[in-house]
């Protein structure tokens, strides 16, 4: 991701890359036929593993290494908030995509 920051007439620009060492999502869902239409839904969704996030930042020349360490440290302090945000975004995306799926009518035995 490219970034640009400016304070008065002094500014920097560069790239920010983040790598997550591991991640895993678990979810369960179901089918709802109560309204006459079939709807797929998510019951639970958990980001069960969000590993360490390493951030590499450019744009500060010889201080890139220090800036990268600081941003990685700040990211580690916000780990739970990031996890919550990622879970919410995954849930929204899945709910949107599940809403596009047409379910077959239930079969009766």
C-alpha positions, 0 to 999 in steps of 0.5 A: 500500500502506498502512503503519503503524509504531509505536515505543513510543507514537509512530507514523506511518501513510501510503501507499507507492506504487512505480512501475517504469519498465520491465520485461520477462520472458522464459521458455521452457518445454516439455511432458513426456510421460515419466510418461504424463501431460502436464506443462507446465514452465518451463525458464528464466525471466529478468526481463530488464529491471527498471527504476528503482523510484521510491517515493513515501511519505506520512505524514511531512508536510513530510518526505514528499519526503525519506523518498521519496528515502531509500526510493528510494535504499535500493530502488536498492541492493537492486535485484538482490535485488528482481529475484531475488525478483520472478523467483522469485515469477513462476516460482512463479505460472507453475508453479502456473498451468501445473499447472492446464492439461490437455495433449492426448495426443501425436499420433503420425505 
